[in-house]
Structure formats: structure tokens, C-alpha cells
Amino acid sequence: MAEHNELGKIGEKLAVEYLQKNGYEILETNWVFQKAEIDIIAQKENILAIVEVKTRSSIDFGLPQDFVKPNKIQFLVKAANEYIISNDLDLEIRFDIVAIYKEKEVYNIEHIEEAFYYF
């Protein structure tokens, strides 16, 4: 497996652990609809969090959250709508980013709630 793929898997595992420690129930990981993949679908109380995980080996070229582009957001919104409809959910929806970057041997984790909005 390519090194960046391995780093991404580590990041997703760390994000799941982080969310669980903070009271989220993980409903799905790597949920796919058409061309879109939602890294984590989690629930906390009446909020359904659609979580994009971005992991970087350093922040030399920018923060991880800076790499969530408008195209990706469109795919996430489309997939989230499908998930909500197909599971007949009546929850508040929120789009979050868990940004992770490595600093020496330590992974820094930032959970950005309401990272973007959809219309």
C-alpha cells in the first residue's frame, strides 16, 4: 500500500477513536454512494455528523482542512442526502472535518464542527 494511503488509514482510525471518546456513536465508515465516499458518519444526540478526515504528514504545504475542495463538498452533500433518505432519518445534519497532521512522532487532531454549509 502506498505511504499516503497508509497515512490516510491511520488518520481515519485516529478520527474514529477521537470521536468515540467525545461521545459520538460511529454509524458508518467509508460509506460510498456513486462517486462519493463519506469517511465517517457519526451521531451524537440528535446530530448526524458527516465527517471528512484529512491527514497530512506535515503542515509544510498547508493545513489538512485546506485540502477539502468544493468538488469534494458537493459529493459529500449528495452522498449525505442519499444516506439520510435511504435510512429515513430525521436528524440535524452537520458537516465536520477532522484534520490530522503529524509533528515528529505525535499526531495532532483538530475537530472542526460545521466546517462547511450546504444549500
C-alpha positions as CSV (number, residue, x, y, z in Angstrom):
1,M,0.0,0.0,0.0
2,A,1.3,3.5,-0.9
3,E,2.6,5.5,2.1
4,H,-0.1,8.2,1.6
5,N,-2.9,5.5,1.7
6,E,-1.4,4.1,4.9
7,L,-1.3,7.6,6.4
8,G,-5.0,8.1,5.5
9,K,-6.0,4.8,7.1
10,I,-4.1,5.8,10.3
11,G,-5.9,9.2,10.2
12,E,-9.3,7.6,9.9
13,K,-8.6,5.2,12.7
14,L,-7.5,8.1,14.9
15,A,-10.5,10.1,14.0
16,V,-12.9,7.3,14.9
17,E,-11.2,6.9,18.3
18,Y,-11.3,10.6,18.9
19,L,-15.0,10.9,18.0
20,Q,-15.9,7.9,20.2
21,K,-14.0,9.4,23.1
22,N,-16.0,12.6,22.6
23,G,-19.4,10.9,22.8
24,Y,-20.1,10.1,19.2
25,E,-21.6,6.8,18.0
26,I,-20.0,5.7,14.8
27,L,-22.7,4.6,12.3
28,E,-20.6,4.0,9.2
29,T,-17.0,4.3,8.0
30,N,-16.1,4.6,4.3
31,W,-19.7,4.8,3.2
32,V,-19.9,5.0,-0.6
33,F,-22.6,6.4,-2.9
34,Q,-21.8,6.7,-6.6
35,K,-18.5,8.6,-6.8
36,A,-18.6,9.9,-3.2
37,E,-17.2,8.4,-0.1
38,I,-18.0,9.6,3.4
39,D,-15.1,8.8,5.7
40,I,-17.2,8.7,8.9
41,I,-20.9,9.0,9.6
42,A,-21.4,9.6,13.3
43,Q,-24.3,10.5,15.6
44,K,-24.3,12.5,18.9
45,E,-27.7,13.1,20.4
46,N,-29.9,14.5,17.5
47,I,-27.0,15.5,15.3
48,L,-25.8,13.4,12.3
49,A,-22.2,14.3,11.6
50,I,-20.8,13.7,8.1
51,V,-17.1,13.7,8.8
52,E,-14.3,14.2,6.2
53,V,-10.9,13.1,7.6
54,K,-7.8,14.8,6.2
55,T,-4.4,13.6,7.3
56,R,-1.1,15.1,6.4
57,S,2.5,14.1,7.3
58,S,3.3,17.7,7.9
59,I,1.7,21.2,7.5
60,D,4.5,22.4,5.3
61,F,2.1,22.9,2.4
62,G,-1.0,23.9,4.4
63,L,-3.4,22.7,7.0
64,P,-5.2,19.4,6.3
65,Q,-8.6,21.1,6.2
66,D,-7.4,23.4,3.3
67,F,-7.4,20.3,1.1
68,V,-11.2,19.8,1.2
69,K,-12.1,21.3,-2.1
70,P,-15.6,22.5,-3.4
71,N,-15.9,19.4,-5.7
72,K,-15.4,17.1,-2.7
73,I,-18.0,19.1,-0.7
74,Q,-20.6,18.6,-3.5
75,F,-20.0,14.9,-3.5
76,L,-20.3,14.7,0.3
77,V,-23.6,16.6,0.3
78,K,-25.0,14.4,-2.4
79,A,-24.0,11.2,-0.5
80,A,-25.2,12.6,2.8
81,N,-28.6,13.3,1.3
82,E,-28.8,9.7,0.0
83,Y,-27.8,8.3,3.4
84,I,-30.5,10.3,5.1
85,I,-33.2,9.3,2.6
86,S,-32.3,5.7,2.4
87,N,-32.2,5.4,6.2
88,D,-35.3,7.5,6.8
89,L,-33.5,9.7,9.3
90,D,-34.9,12.8,10.9
91,L,-31.8,14.4,12.4
92,E,-30.0,17.7,12.3
93,I,-27.1,17.3,9.8
94,R,-23.7,18.8,10.2
95,F,-20.6,18.6,8.0
96,D,-17.4,18.3,10.0
97,I,-13.7,17.9,9.2
98,V,-11.2,16.0,11.4
99,A,-7.9,17.4,10.5
100,I,-4.8,15.4,11.5
101,Y,-1.2,16.1,11.0
102,K,2.0,14.5,12.2
103,E,4.5,16.5,14.1
104,K,7.6,14.4,14.8
105,E,6.0,11.2,16.2
106,V,2.8,12.9,17.5
107,Y,-0.5,13.1,15.6
108,N,-2.3,16.4,16.2
109,I,-6.1,16.2,15.9
110,E,-8.5,19.1,15.3
111,H,-12.2,18.5,15.1
112,I,-13.8,21.3,13.1
113,E,-17.6,21.2,13.6
114,E,-19.7,22.9,10.9
115,A,-16.7,23.1,8.6
116,F,-18.9,24.0,5.7
117,Y,-22.6,24.5,4.9
118,Y,-24.7,23.3,2.1
119,F,-27.7,24.8,0.4
